[in-house]
Amino acid sequence: MVNTVPAVVIAAPASGSGKTTLATGLIGALAAAGSRVAPFKVGPDYIDPGYHGLAAGRPGRNLDPVLVGADRVVPLYNHGARGCDIAVVEGVMGLFDGRIDSSVSGPAAEGSTAHVAALLGAPVILVVDARGHSQSLAATLHGFATYDSSVRLGGVILNRVGSERHEEVLRDAAARVGLPVLGALPRMVELAVPSRHLGLIPAVEHGAAALDAVDAMTKLVAAHVDLSAVVRMANASAAGPAWDPAEAIGTAATGSPIVALAGGPAFTFGYAEHRELLEAAGAQVVAFDPLRDSLPPETAGVVLPGGFPEEHAPALSSNEPLLEEIRRLADRGAPIHAECAGLLYLARSLDGHTMAGVVAADAFFGPTLTLGYRDAVAVRDSVLWAAGERVRGHEFHRTKLHPCAVDESLDSLKAHGSAWGWRAGSRSSQEGFVGRGVHASYLHTHPAGNPGAIARFVAACAGG
Protein backbone atom coordinates (compact mmCIF):
# COMPACT_ATOMS: atom_id res chain seq x y z
CA MET A 1 0.00 0.00 0.00
CA VAL A 2 1.06 3.59 -0.58
CA ASN A 3 -0.06 6.81 1.02
CA THR A 4 -2.43 8.43 -1.45
CA VAL A 5 -1.41 11.94 -2.48
CA PRO A 6 -4.18 14.51 -1.81
CA ALA A 7 -6.00 15.83 -4.85
CA VAL A 8 -8.54 18.32 -6.09
CA VAL A 9 -10.67 17.73 -9.18
CA ILE A 10 -11.42 20.71 -11.42
CA ALA A 11 -14.85 20.32 -13.01
CA ALA A 12 -17.52 22.48 -14.63
CA PRO A 13 -21.23 22.45 -15.45
CA ALA A 14 -20.40 22.28 -19.17
CA SER A 15 -17.57 22.43 -21.69
CA GLY A 16 -16.18 25.88 -22.40
CA SER A 17 -16.36 27.06 -18.80
CA GLY A 18 -12.60 27.50 -18.43
CA LYS A 19 -11.46 24.22 -16.85
CA THR A 20 -8.18 24.07 -18.76
CA THR A 21 -7.25 27.66 -17.90
CA LEU A 22 -8.06 27.09 -14.23
CA ALA A 23 -6.43 23.68 -13.97
CA THR A 24 -3.27 24.69 -15.81
CA GLY A 25 -3.00 27.94 -13.87
CA LEU A 26 -3.60 26.15 -10.58
CA ILE A 27 -0.91 23.58 -11.36
CA GLY A 28 1.52 26.36 -12.24
CA ALA A 29 0.65 28.51 -9.22
CA LEU A 30 1.01 25.62 -6.77
CA ALA A 31 4.32 24.63 -8.37
CA ALA A 32 5.57 28.22 -8.20
CA ALA A 33 4.65 28.26 -4.50
CA GLY A 34 6.94 25.28 -3.92
CA SER A 35 4.61 22.28 -4.19
CA ARG A 36 5.43 19.19 -6.25
CA VAL A 37 2.27 18.92 -8.34
CA ALA A 38 1.03 15.83 -10.19
CA PRO A 39 -1.15 16.82 -13.18
CA PHE A 40 -3.94 14.59 -14.50
CA LYS A 41 -6.69 14.82 -17.10
CA VAL A 42 -9.92 12.81 -17.12
CA GLY A 43 -10.65 11.02 -20.38
CA PRO A 44 -8.70 10.33 -23.57
CA ASP A 45 -7.54 13.93 -24.17
CA TYR A 46 -3.93 14.24 -25.36
CA ILE A 47 -3.66 18.02 -25.66
CA ASP A 48 -4.51 19.44 -22.22
CA PRO A 49 -1.90 17.21 -20.50
CA GLY A 50 0.79 18.92 -22.59
CA TYR A 51 -0.07 22.27 -21.01
CA HIS A 52 -0.35 20.64 -17.59
CA GLY A 53 3.12 19.19 -18.05
CA LEU A 54 4.60 22.59 -18.88
CA ALA A 55 3.02 24.04 -15.74
CA ALA A 56 4.08 21.19 -13.45
CA GLY A 57 7.50 20.35 -14.86
CA ARG A 58 6.53 16.67 -15.06
CA PRO A 59 4.41 14.63 -17.50
CA GLY A 60 0.69 15.15 -17.58
CA ARG A 61 -1.23 11.87 -17.35
CA ASN A 62 -4.75 10.63 -18.09
CA LEU A 63 -7.31 8.86 -15.91
CA ASP A 64 -9.88 7.13 -18.10
CA PRO A 65 -12.01 4.35 -16.58
CA VAL A 66 -13.45 3.51 -20.00
CA LEU A 67 -10.09 2.76 -21.60
CA VAL A 68 -8.20 1.23 -18.67
CA GLY A 69 -10.99 -0.06 -16.43
CA ALA A 70 -12.20 1.51 -13.19
CA ASP A 71 -9.98 -0.82 -11.14
CA ARG A 72 -6.81 0.71 -12.66
CA VAL A 73 -7.67 4.36 -12.02
CA VAL A 74 -6.40 4.55 -8.44
CA PRO A 75 -3.21 2.52 -9.15
CA LEU A 76 -2.43 4.75 -12.17
CA TYR A 77 -3.11 7.82 -10.05
CA ASN A 78 -0.75 6.60 -7.33
CA HIS A 79 1.89 5.81 -9.95
CA GLY A 80 1.68 9.27 -11.52
CA ALA A 81 1.47 11.13 -8.20
CA ARG A 82 4.36 9.30 -6.54
CA GLY A 83 6.70 11.74 -4.79
CA CYS A 84 4.31 14.70 -5.12
CA ASP A 85 2.62 16.90 -2.52
CA ILE A 86 -0.69 17.43 -4.31
CA ALA A 87 -2.45 16.43 -7.51
CA VAL A 88 -4.70 18.54 -9.75
CA VAL A 89 -7.12 16.53 -11.88
CA GLU A 90 -8.80 18.39 -14.75
CA GLY A 91 -12.20 17.00 -15.67
CA VAL A 92 -13.82 16.43 -19.05
CA MET A 93 -16.95 18.15 -20.42
CA GLY A 94 -19.58 18.72 -17.72
CA LEU A 95 -19.15 17.13 -14.30
CA PHE A 96 -21.55 14.22 -14.93
CA ASP A 97 -20.97 13.83 -18.70
CA GLY A 98 -19.38 10.64 -19.95
CA ARG A 99 -19.97 7.56 -22.02
CA ILE A 100 -23.61 6.90 -22.77
CA ASP A 101 -24.07 3.25 -21.83
CA SER A 102 -27.39 1.76 -20.79
CA SER A 103 -25.59 -0.95 -18.81
CA VAL A 104 -24.04 1.61 -16.44
CA SER A 105 -26.25 2.55 -13.49
CA GLY A 106 -26.02 5.57 -11.21
CA PRO A 107 -26.17 9.35 -11.75
CA ALA A 108 -22.62 9.73 -13.12
CA ALA A 109 -21.86 8.39 -16.58
CA GLU A 110 -18.97 5.98 -17.08
CA GLY A 111 -15.70 7.86 -17.55
CA SER A 112 -17.16 11.15 -16.36
CA THR A 113 -15.35 13.56 -14.07
CA ALA A 114 -17.76 12.59 -11.30
CA HIS A 115 -16.91 8.91 -11.83
CA VAL A 116 -13.18 9.57 -11.45
CA ALA A 117 -13.65 11.91 -8.48
CA ALA A 118 -15.66 9.22 -6.70
CA LEU A 119 -13.04 6.56 -7.45
CA LEU A 120 -10.32 8.80 -5.99
CA GLY A 121 -12.41 10.06 -3.11
CA ALA A 122 -11.30 13.59 -4.02
CA PRO A 123 -13.26 16.85 -3.67
CA VAL A 124 -14.55 18.67 -6.73
CA ILE A 125 -14.01 22.36 -7.35
CA LEU A 126 -16.64 23.60 -9.80
CA VAL A 127 -15.54 26.24 -12.32
CA VAL A 128 -18.53 28.33 -13.35
CA ASP A 129 -18.57 30.65 -16.35
CA ALA A 130 -20.10 33.66 -14.63
CA ARG A 131 -21.29 35.39 -17.79
CA GLY A 132 -25.08 35.59 -17.65
CA HIS A 133 -25.26 34.32 -14.06
CA SER A 134 -26.75 36.22 -11.13
CA GLN A 135 -28.77 35.04 -8.10
CA SER A 136 -29.95 31.94 -9.98
CA LEU A 137 -26.43 30.58 -9.64
CA ALA A 138 -27.58 29.28 -6.24
CA ALA A 139 -30.00 26.87 -7.92
CA THR A 140 -27.33 25.64 -10.34
CA LEU A 141 -24.88 25.00 -7.50
CA HIS A 142 -27.54 23.31 -5.37
CA GLY A 143 -28.29 20.92 -8.22
CA PHE A 144 -24.66 19.99 -8.79
CA ALA A 145 -24.01 19.60 -5.05
CA THR A 146 -26.94 17.25 -4.46
CA TYR A 147 -27.29 15.30 -7.72
CA ASP A 148 -24.87 12.49 -6.80
CA SER A 149 -24.11 11.65 -3.17
CA SER A 150 -20.85 9.90 -4.13
CA VAL A 151 -19.39 13.21 -5.33
CA ARG A 152 -18.31 15.86 -2.83
CA LEU A 153 -18.53 19.39 -4.19
CA GLY A 154 -16.02 21.29 -2.08
CA GLY A 155 -16.10 24.79 -3.53
CA VAL A 156 -16.55 27.08 -6.50
CA ILE A 157 -14.29 29.20 -8.68
CA LEU A 158 -16.04 31.97 -10.57
CA ASN A 159 -14.63 32.56 -14.05
CA ARG A 160 -15.09 35.55 -16.38
CA VAL A 161 -16.59 37.81 -13.70
CA GLY A 162 -17.71 41.15 -15.11
CA SER A 163 -17.31 43.54 -12.15
CA GLU A 164 -16.90 43.82 -8.39
CA ARG A 165 -20.69 44.08 -7.97
CA HIS A 166 -21.18 40.99 -10.15
CA GLU A 167 -18.75 39.09 -7.94
CA GLU A 168 -20.62 40.13 -4.77
CA VAL A 169 -23.92 38.83 -6.14
CA LEU A 170 -22.37 35.52 -7.16
CA ARG A 171 -20.62 35.05 -3.81
CA ASP A 172 -23.93 35.64 -2.03
CA ALA A 173 -25.59 33.02 -4.27
CA ALA A 174 -22.89 30.46 -3.44
CA ALA A 175 -23.17 31.22 0.27
CA ARG A 176 -26.90 30.40 0.18
CA VAL A 177 -26.10 26.78 -0.64
CA GLY A 178 -23.10 26.59 1.70
CA LEU A 179 -20.37 26.45 -0.92
CA PRO A 180 -17.19 28.51 -0.44
CA VAL A 181 -15.96 30.62 -3.34
CA LEU A 182 -12.25 29.86 -3.71
CA GLY A 183 -11.56 32.45 -6.35
CA ALA A 184 -13.03 34.88 -8.87
CA LEU A 185 -11.30 35.49 -12.17
CA PRO A 186 -12.03 38.54 -14.33
CA ARG A 187 -12.68 38.32 -18.04
CA MET A 188 -9.28 37.98 -19.74
CA VAL A 189 -9.78 37.26 -23.44
CA GLU A 190 -6.06 37.66 -24.10
CA LEU A 191 -5.48 34.32 -22.36
CA ALA A 192 -7.11 32.39 -25.19
CA VAL A 193 -4.82 29.67 -26.55
CA PRO A 194 -5.08 29.09 -30.34
CA SER A 195 -7.17 26.08 -31.31
CA ARG A 196 -7.94 24.05 -34.40
CA HIS A 197 -10.36 21.35 -35.49
CA LEU A 198 -9.67 18.92 -32.62
CA GLY A 199 -9.26 21.46 -29.80
CA LEU A 200 -6.25 23.43 -28.55
CA ILE A 201 -3.04 23.41 -30.55
CA PRO A 202 -0.66 21.01 -28.74
CA ALA A 203 1.90 22.73 -26.53
CA VAL A 204 4.83 21.20 -28.42
CA GLU A 205 3.58 22.84 -31.64
CA HIS A 206 2.78 26.16 -30.00
CA GLY A 207 6.36 26.48 -28.72
CA ALA A 208 7.24 29.68 -26.88
CA ALA A 209 3.65 30.89 -27.14
CA ALA A 210 2.55 27.84 -25.11
CA LEU A 211 5.04 28.74 -22.38
CA ASP A 212 3.76 32.32 -22.40
CA ALA A 213 0.16 31.10 -22.16
CA VAL A 214 0.97 28.81 -19.23
CA ASP A 215 2.80 31.64 -17.50
CA ALA A 216 -0.20 33.94 -17.97
CA MET A 217 -2.61 31.28 -16.62
CA THR A 218 -0.33 30.74 -13.63
CA LYS A 219 -0.19 34.43 -12.78
CA LEU A 220 -3.94 34.86 -13.21
CA VAL A 221 -4.78 31.99 -10.86
CA ALA A 222 -2.13 33.00 -8.31
CA ALA A 223 -3.64 36.49 -8.18
CA HIS A 224 -7.31 35.51 -7.96
CA VAL A 225 -7.56 32.06 -6.30
CA ASP A 226 -7.03 31.25 -2.61
CA LEU A 227 -4.29 28.64 -3.00
CA SER A 228 -4.15 27.93 0.74
CA ALA A 229 -7.84 27.08 0.77
CA VAL A 230 -7.38 24.76 -2.22
CA VAL A 231 -4.52 22.95 -0.46
CA ARG A 232 -6.53 22.58 2.74
CA MET A 233 -9.43 21.12 0.77
CA ALA A 234 -7.33 18.58 -1.15
CA ASN A 235 -7.92 14.97 -0.20
CA ALA A 236 -7.98 11.49 -1.72
CA SER A 237 -9.38 8.64 0.33
CA ALA A 238 -9.00 5.72 -2.10
CA ALA A 239 -5.69 4.28 -0.94
CA GLY A 240 -4.14 1.35 -2.79
CA PRO A 241 -1.00 0.10 -4.51
CA ALA A 242 0.68 2.05 -7.29
CA TRP A 243 0.57 0.71 -10.82
CA ASP A 244 3.89 -0.86 -11.83
CA PRO A 245 4.76 -1.19 -15.55
CA ALA A 246 7.16 -4.09 -14.90
CA GLU A 247 4.49 -5.96 -12.95
CA ALA A 248 1.94 -5.25 -15.69
CA ILE A 249 4.29 -6.67 -18.35
CA GLY A 250 5.53 -9.72 -16.50
CA THR A 251 8.44 -11.34 -18.36
CA ALA A 252 10.42 -8.93 -20.54
CA ALA A 253 11.84 -9.79 -23.94
CA THR A 254 15.59 -10.32 -24.23
CA GLY A 255 18.03 -8.54 -26.47
CA SER A 256 16.90 -4.93 -25.86
CA PRO A 257 15.42 -4.35 -29.34
CA ILE A 258 15.42 -0.72 -30.46
CA VAL A 259 11.89 0.66 -30.81
CA ALA A 260 11.70 4.02 -32.59
CA LEU A 261 8.92 6.18 -31.09
CA ALA A 262 7.72 9.04 -33.31
CA GLY A 263 7.29 12.44 -31.70
CA GLY A 264 7.73 16.09 -32.59
CA PRO A 265 5.00 18.50 -33.72
CA ALA A 266 3.19 16.02 -36.01
CA PHE A 267 2.93 13.12 -33.52
CA THR A 268 1.92 14.56 -30.16
CA PHE A 269 -0.83 12.16 -29.05
CA GLY A 270 0.56 9.66 -26.61
CA TYR A 271 0.35 8.41 -23.04
CA ALA A 272 3.33 8.53 -20.67
CA GLU A 273 2.64 4.91 -19.72
CA HIS A 274 3.30 3.76 -23.30
CA ARG A 275 7.02 4.41 -23.16
CA GLU A 276 7.20 3.02 -19.62
CA LEU A 277 5.58 -0.22 -20.75
CA LEU A 278 7.75 -0.52 -23.85
CA GLU A 279 10.85 -0.20 -21.66
CA ALA A 280 9.46 -2.60 -19.05
CA ALA A 281 8.86 -5.11 -21.87
CA GLY A 282 12.56 -4.99 -22.73
CA ALA A 283 12.72 -2.37 -25.49
CA GLN A 284 15.28 0.36 -25.85
CA VAL A 285 13.04 3.28 -26.80
CA VAL A 286 14.51 6.02 -29.00
CA ALA A 287 12.42 9.07 -29.90
CA PHE A 288 12.59 10.57 -33.39
CA ASP A 289 10.85 13.40 -35.26
CA PRO A 290 9.50 12.30 -38.67
CA LEU A 291 9.62 15.92 -39.87
CA ARG A 292 13.42 15.87 -39.96
CA ASP A 293 15.01 12.70 -38.56
CA SER A 294 15.95 9.28 -39.85
CA LEU A 295 15.28 6.08 -37.95
CA PRO A 296 17.80 5.18 -35.24
CA PRO A 297 20.43 2.64 -36.31
CA GLU A 298 19.35 -1.00 -35.91
CA THR A 299 15.67 -0.09 -35.44
CA ALA A 300 13.69 -3.29 -34.83
CA GLY A 301 10.22 -1.76 -34.62
CA VAL A 302 8.41 1.56 -34.97
CA VAL A 303 5.58 3.21 -33.03
CA LEU A 304 3.71 6.00 -34.85
CA PRO A 305 1.21 7.56 -32.41
CA GLY A 306 -1.57 10.06 -33.05
CA GLY A 307 -1.25 13.75 -33.76
CA PHE A 308 -1.80 16.29 -36.51
CA PRO A 309 0.04 15.06 -39.63
CA GLU A 310 -2.45 16.94 -41.83
CA GLU A 311 -0.94 20.19 -40.48
CA HIS A 312 2.56 19.06 -41.47
CA ALA A 313 1.96 16.99 -44.60
CA PRO A 314 4.39 18.88 -46.89
CA ALA A 315 7.25 18.58 -44.39
CA LEU A 316 6.51 14.90 -43.70
CA SER A 317 6.43 14.22 -47.43
CA SER A 318 9.72 16.03 -48.00
CA ASN A 319 11.59 13.73 -45.61
CA GLU A 320 11.92 11.10 -48.33
CA PRO A 321 14.82 9.16 -46.73
CA LEU A 322 12.65 8.37 -43.69
CA LEU A 323 9.67 7.37 -45.83
CA GLU A 324 11.90 4.95 -47.70
CA GLU A 325 13.23 3.51 -44.42
CA ILE A 326 9.67 2.92 -43.24
CA ARG A 327 8.81 1.22 -46.52
CA ARG A 328 11.79 -1.10 -46.24
CA LEU A 329 10.94 -1.99 -42.65
CA ALA A 330 7.36 -2.79 -43.61
CA ASP A 331 8.48 -4.79 -46.64
CA ARG A 332 10.60 -7.09 -44.49
CA GLY A 333 7.81 -7.54 -41.91
CA ALA A 334 9.24 -5.48 -39.05
CA PRO A 335 6.68 -4.58 -36.32
CA ILE A 336 5.03 -1.19 -36.94
CA HIS A 337 2.28 0.09 -34.63
CA ALA A 338 0.42 3.09 -36.08
CA GLU A 339 -2.53 4.90 -34.47
CA CYS A 340 -4.54 7.57 -36.30
CA ALA A 341 -1.79 10.00 -37.36
CA GLY A 342 0.46 6.98 -37.80
CA LEU A 343 -2.15 5.39 -40.04
CA LEU A 344 -2.23 8.52 -42.22
CA TYR A 345 1.56 8.55 -42.39
CA LEU A 346 1.55 4.95 -43.65
CA ALA A 347 -1.03 5.76 -46.36
CA ARG A 348 -0.04 6.31 -49.98
CA SER A 349 -0.83 10.02 -49.72
CA LEU A 350 -2.26 12.64 -47.33
CA ASP A 351 -4.12 15.51 -48.96
CA GLY A 352 -2.14 14.87 -52.14
CA HIS A 353 1.27 14.72 -50.43
CA THR A 354 3.22 11.48 -50.79
CA MET A 355 3.45 9.38 -47.64
CA ALA A 356 5.00 5.97 -46.94
CA GLY A 357 2.67 3.93 -49.17
CA VAL A 358 2.52 1.01 -46.76
CA VAL A 359 -1.27 1.12 -46.39
CA ALA A 360 -3.36 0.79 -49.55
CA ALA A 361 -5.31 4.05 -49.14
CA ASP A 362 -5.19 7.77 -49.76
CA ALA A 363 -6.10 10.06 -46.84
CA PHE A 364 -8.01 13.32 -47.02
CA PHE A 365 -8.96 15.94 -44.45
CA GLY A 366 -12.73 16.41 -44.31
CA PRO A 367 -15.51 18.39 -42.65
CA THR A 368 -16.91 15.61 -40.46
CA LEU A 369 -15.61 14.80 -37.00
CA THR A 370 -15.50 11.11 -36.06
CA LEU A 371 -15.52 10.93 -32.27
CA GLY A 372 -16.33 8.38 -29.61
CA TYR A 373 -15.44 5.30 -27.62
CA ARG A 374 -15.50 1.95 -29.38
CA ASP A 375 -15.84 -1.60 -28.07
CA ALA A 376 -13.68 -3.31 -30.67
CA VAL A 377 -12.63 -6.87 -31.42
CA ALA A 378 -9.42 -7.79 -33.24
CA VAL A 379 -10.39 -9.24 -36.63
CA ARG A 380 -7.12 -11.13 -37.16
CA ASP A 381 -3.79 -11.87 -35.51
CA SER A 382 -1.23 -9.06 -35.47
CA VAL A 383 1.95 -8.00 -33.71
CA LEU A 384 -0.26 -6.51 -30.96
CA TRP A 385 -3.42 -8.58 -30.58
CA ALA A 386 -4.64 -12.07 -31.24
CA ALA A 387 -7.78 -12.50 -33.32
CA GLY A 388 -10.87 -12.26 -31.13
CA GLU A 389 -9.33 -10.12 -28.38
CA ARG A 390 -11.66 -7.38 -27.16
CA VAL A 391 -10.39 -3.84 -26.66
CA ARG A 392 -11.88 -0.51 -25.69
CA GLY A 393 -10.57 2.37 -27.76
CA HIS A 394 -11.37 5.91 -28.86
CA GLU A 395 -11.67 7.57 -32.27
CA PHE A 396 -10.95 11.28 -32.76
CA HIS A 397 -10.28 12.53 -36.30
CA ARG A 398 -11.55 14.52 -39.29
CA THR A 399 -9.82 12.56 -42.01
CA LYS A 400 -11.12 9.82 -44.28
CA LEU A 401 -9.35 7.01 -46.14
CA HIS A 402 -10.07 6.13 -49.78
CA PRO A 403 -8.86 2.65 -50.77
CA CYS A 404 -6.39 2.43 -53.63
CA ALA A 405 -4.34 -0.18 -55.44
CA VAL A 406 -1.16 -1.26 -53.66
CA ASP A 407 2.08 -0.17 -55.31
CA GLU A 408 3.74 -3.16 -56.92
CA SER A 409 6.95 -2.41 -54.97
CA LEU A 410 5.00 -3.39 -51.86
CA ASP A 411 3.37 -6.45 -53.37
CA SER A 412 4.02 -8.42 -50.18
CA LEU A 413 1.57 -6.18 -48.32
CA LYS A 414 -1.45 -7.00 -50.48
CA ALA A 415 -2.62 -9.29 -47.68
CA HIS A 416 -3.60 -6.26 -45.60
CA GLY A 417 -6.99 -6.80 -43.94
CA SER A 418 -9.05 -4.98 -41.36
CA ALA A 419 -7.65 -4.55 -37.86
CA TRP A 420 -10.88 -4.01 -35.89
CA GLY A 421 -14.56 -4.74 -35.99
CA TRP A 422 -17.29 -3.14 -33.87
CA ARG A 423 -20.97 -2.31 -33.82
CA ALA A 424 -22.53 1.15 -33.57
CA GLY A 425 -26.23 0.62 -32.93
CA SER A 426 -27.49 -1.67 -35.65
CA ARG A 427 -24.54 -0.93 -37.93
CA SER A 428 -21.34 -2.99 -37.92
CA SER A 429 -18.00 -1.59 -39.04
CA GLN A 430 -14.51 -2.78 -39.80
CA GLU A 431 -11.53 -0.46 -39.72
CA GLY A 432 -7.76 -0.36 -39.96
CA PHE A 433 -5.14 -2.53 -41.63
CA VAL A 434 -3.12 -5.56 -40.56
CA GLY A 435 -0.45 -7.12 -42.72
CA ARG A 436 2.71 -8.96 -41.73
CA GLY A 437 4.27 -6.71 -39.06
CA VAL A 438 1.97 -3.72 -39.58
CA HIS A 439 -0.96 -2.79 -37.34
CA ALA A 440 -2.45 0.54 -38.48
CA SER A 441 -5.78 1.95 -37.30
CA TYR A 442 -7.71 5.07 -36.38
CA LEU A 443 -8.42 3.54 -32.97
CA HIS A 444 -6.52 5.00 -30.02
CA THR A 445 -5.97 2.54 -27.18
CA HIS A 446 -4.46 3.13 -23.74
CA PRO A 447 -1.36 0.94 -23.20
CA ALA A 448 -2.01 0.61 -19.45
CA GLY A 449 -5.31 -1.04 -20.30
CA ASN A 450 -3.60 -3.41 -22.74
CA PRO A 451 -0.13 -4.28 -21.39
CA GLY A 452 -0.23 -7.70 -23.08
CA ALA A 453 -0.33 -6.00 -26.48
CA ILE A 454 2.81 -4.02 -25.64
CA ALA A 455 4.62 -7.17 -24.45
CA ARG A 456 3.59 -8.97 -27.65
CA PHE A 457 4.84 -6.05 -29.79
CA VAL A 458 8.25 -5.89 -28.10
CA ALA A 459 8.61 -9.67 -28.29
CA ALA A 460 8.00 -9.42 -32.04
CA CYS A 461 10.65 -6.69 -32.24
CA ALA A 462 13.05 -9.01 -30.44
CA GLY A 463 12.28 -11.77 -32.93
CA GLY A 464 10.16 -13.78 -30.50
N, C-alpha and C positions, 0 to 999 in steps of 0.2 A: 504494500500500500504506500501511497505517497500523500503528502499534505497538499490538498487542492489549493491552487492559487486563487485568491479572490478575484471576482470579475463583476463587471457591469455590462449589460446588454443595451445597445442603442437601437431603439425601434421607433416606429412612426405609425400614424393612422393610415398612411397611404404612401405610395412612391412619390418622389419629388418634393418631400418635406424637408430635405437637407440632412439626411442621415450620414451621407459620406463626408460632407463638410464637417459635421459635428464629431463624428467618430475619428476622422483623420486628425482634426484639430485637437481633440482630447488626447489622443495617443501622443501627439507631438508635445502638447503642453505638459502632460505628466512626465514624459521623458526629459523635457527641458528642466523640470523641477527635481530631477534626480531619480525618478523611479525607473526600474527595468520593466518595460511594458511589453506584453505579449499581444499582438494584434490578430484578430480572427474576423472572418466574414461568414455569415450564414448562407448556404446555398452554393451553386456551382460557379459563381462569379469569379473571373480571373483578373479583372481590371482593378477593382477597388483594393484588393490586397497589395497591389503594387504601390499605391499611394500610402497604404498603412505601413508597408515595409520601409518606405523612405522616412516616414515620421518616427518609427520605432527604432530604426537601425538594426532590424532583424527581420527575417522573412514573415510576410503575412500568410496566414493559413486559413483553410476553409473547414467549416463544420456543416456537413450535409447528411442528415439521417437517411435521405432517400438513396444516395449513391453509396454510402458506406455501411448503412445499417445503424439503427439507434443505439445498439450495444457498443459501437465503436466511438461514439461521439465523445464520451468522457475520457476514455483512454487517449484519443487523439488530442483532446484539449490538454490533458496532463503532459503529454509529450511536447506539445508546442509551447506550453507555458512554463516548462521546467526552468528553474533558476530565475524566474521573474518575480516581481513584487505585486503586480496587478495585471489583469487582462481586460482588454476592451473588445467586445464582440459586436460588430456591426450587423444589424439585421437585414432582411430582404423584404422588399415590397411593404405591405402593411403588416402590422404585428401578427395577425392571425392568418395571413395569406400563405398558401403553400400548394402542394400537389392535391388536385381534386381526385379523390379516390373514395368510392363508396364503401370500400372495405375498412376504412379508417374511421373509428368512432371518436367522439369527443369534440369540444369546441374548436381546438386548434388543428389546422390541417397538417398533414405529414410534411416535414421539412420546413415548416414555418418558423419564424423567429420565436414565437411562443413555445413551439415544440422544443427547440434547442434550449431556451431559457429554463424550461421546466426540467429538462434532462440535467442541466448543470446546477440547478437550484440557485440561479443567479437573479438579482433584481433587474427589472427593466426600467430604463429611463426613456420616456416617450418624448420624441422631438416633434413639436407641433408647428406647422407653418401658420404663423399668426395672422397672415393676411386674410381679411374677411371675418376674423373671429372677434367676438366681444363676450358678453356675459354667457352666451350659450356654450362657450367652451366648457363650462362646468358639466353640462349634460354629456358632452363628448368624453370628457375624462372619466366621469362616473361610469359610462358604458364600458370603456376599456379597462377600468379598474375592477369591474365586477363580472365581466363576461366569462372568465375562466379562472376558477379558484386555484388552479395549479400554477398560475403566473402571478408573480408579485410585482405590481407596479410601484416602484419606489419614489419616483419623482418625475418632474417635467422640465424640459428646456424649451423655451419659447424662441422660435426662429423668425427672422424677418419682421421684427417689431417696428411699427411705424413711428412711435413717439413715446415720450415719458408717460403721458396720460394713457395711451394704449396699453403700455406695460402694466400700469396700476390696475386697470380694469381686468386684465388677464390674470394677474396675480390674485386678485380678489376672487375670481372665478375658480381658480385652482384651490384656494384656501377653503372654499365652500365644500369641497369633496375631500379635504384632508390631504392633499398632495403638495409637497414642497416644490417650489420653483427653484431649480438649481442654477438657472442662468437665463438671460434674455439677450439675444443677439439682434442687432439692428440690421436693416436691409443693406446688403453689401454686394451689389451686382458685379462689382469688379473681381469677386472671388470665383466667378464661374470658370470652370475648367473646360477647354474645348472638347466637344464630343463628336461622334460620328454615328454610323448606322447601328452599331451594336452597343452604344453607350459612350462612356468617357474614352478619350484617347489614352492608351496605356502609358504609364509613367516613363517606361524605357524609351518610348517614341517621343514623348513630350520634352525629354531632356531637361535643360536648365529651367524651362518654364514650369515643369512639374515640381522641381525643388522650390521655386518661388511660390507656387500655389500652396504647397504644403506649409511653407513658412508663414504665408499669410493666414491660412486656416489655424495654425498653431497660435499665432499672436491674437487672432480674433477670439478663440476659445479661452485663452489665458486671461484675456481682459474682461470677459463677460460671463464666465462660468465659475462657480464656486468649486474649485478643485478639491479642497479639503472635504467638502460635503460629499463629493463623488467618491473619494477614497474611503470615507467612513461608511458609506452605503455598500461598497463592494463586498460581495460574498459569493461563495460557491459551496454548496453543501453536498454535492454528489462526489464523494471521495472514491478513489479506486486506483488501480495500477495504471501506469503510463504505457501507451502503445510502444512497442519495440520492433523496429523494422527487421532486425535479425531473427527475432522470435517469430514474426509473421512469415518470413521466408522459409525458415527451417534450414535445410542443408544447402549450402552455397555451391555454385559451380566452381570447378577448378580451372586454373590457367589464366585468370584475370583477363578475360577478353575485353578489348577496347570497344566501348559503345559510344558512338558520337551522338550527342544530344544537341539538336538545333535550338538556337536562341536568337538574340538580337531583335531588332524592331519588327521583323515580319513574323516571328514565332514566339509570342509572349504568353500564350495560354498554357500554363502548366501548374502542377501542384508540387510543393516542396517535398512531399513524401515520395514522389516518383524517383527522384535522384537517390534518395535515401534507400529505397527498396532495390534499385538497380545495383547500388554498391553493396548492400547487404547480400544480394544474390550472387556476388562475386565479380561484378563488372568493374572495370576501370572506366569511369565516365569522364569524357572530354567534351566540353562545350565548344560549339562552333557557330559562326554566323553565316548563313547561306547567302547573304548579300555580298560577302567579300572573301570568305575563307574557302579553303579546300578541306577535304576530310582529313582527320588525323592519320598519321602513318599506321598501318596495320589495323585499320578499322575492321571490326568483325560484325558489327551491326549498327543500325542507325535508328534513332527516334526522332520523328518529325511531329512536334506537337501542334496545337492550334495557334491561331493568331490572325493577322491581317495581311496575307500575301497579296490580296487584290490591291492594296495600297502601295505595294512595292514590286509589282509584276515586272516592270521594265528592268529594274536592278537585278531581280532574281534571274530573269532571262539572260541578262548580259554576263552572268557568271557561268559561262559555258564549261570551263574545266570541271566545276563541281557537278553540273548536270550530267556530264559524261561519266564522272566517277559513280554517281548514283545509278546510272544506267548499267554500268558494268557490274556493280554490286548486285543489283536486281537480277541481271542476266545469269549470274553464277549461283543464285539462290540464297544470298546472304539475308539474314533477318532484317526486315525494315518495318517499323511500326509507325504508321502515319494516321494522325487524327485531324480531321477537318482541314486546317491549313495545310497539313502534310499531305492529305489526299489531293488537294488542288495542286500542290507542288509536283506530285507524281503524275498528274494528268499530262496529256499531250500539249495542251495550251491553256492559258488563263487570260481571258479577255483578249485573245489574239496574240499573246506573247508566248513564245516557246518555253515549255517546261520540260520535265525529265522524260515524258513519254513512256512511263512505266505502266500507267493505268490507261486503258483503252477508252478515253473520254476527253472531251474538251469542256472546260469550265467557264462559266459566264456569271458576272455579277448581275443580280436582278432586283426587282422591286419588292419581292415578297419575303418576309421573315419567316423562317422555319425555326420554331422554338418549342421546347418541351422535354420532359422526361420520357424515356422509353424503357419498357420491359422487353429486352431483346434476347434472342436465342441465337447462338452461333450456328450458322448453316452448315459449315464444314470445318474440318481440322485446319489449324493454322499454327504459326509459331507462338501464338498467345493463348488460344482457347481450343478445346476439343469440341467437336461437333456435338450439339445438344446442350452445352453449358449455357446457363441463364445468367444474364448480366443486366444491371440497371445502368443506364447511361443518360446523356443529355445532348440534345441537338440545339445549335445556336448559330445560324448562318443565313446569308442572303444570296448565296450562289447556287447555281444549278449545274448539273453535269449532263452533257449530251454524248451518248455513246458514239464511238468512231471505230474504224478499222485499226487493228494493231499494226504498227510499223513492222515490216518484215525483219528488221534487225533485232526485234524483240520477239521473234516467233515463239520462243520457249514460254512466253507469258500468255499465250492465247488461252491457257486453261483457267484464266481468272474467272472466278465466280463470286457470287454475293457473299459478303461477310456476315450480315445479320438479317434476321427476320423478326417482325413484330406485328401486332395488330393495333389499329387505332379505330375504336368503335367496331363497325362491321367490316372495315377495310383492312386487308393485310398488305404488308409492304416488305420488300427486301432491299437491302442497301449495302454499299461498300464493295470491296474487291479483295479476294484472297487468291494468291497464286504463288506456288513455291514458297519463298521466304517472306513474301509481302503480305501485310495486313493493313489495308487502307480503308478508312471509313469516315463519315461525318460524325459518328457517335463519339462523344467525349465520355470516358470512364474515369473513375477515381482509383488510382493504383492501390490505395489503402483498403479499398473494398474488394480488390481482386489481386492479392499478393501472389497467388498461384500463377496468374498470367505473366507476371514479371519474372518469376523464377523460371517458368517455361521458356520465356524469351531469352534470358541470359544463358540458359543451358543450351539453347540452339546456337547462340553466338559462340559458345565454347565448343561447339561441335558435338554436343550431347544429344 
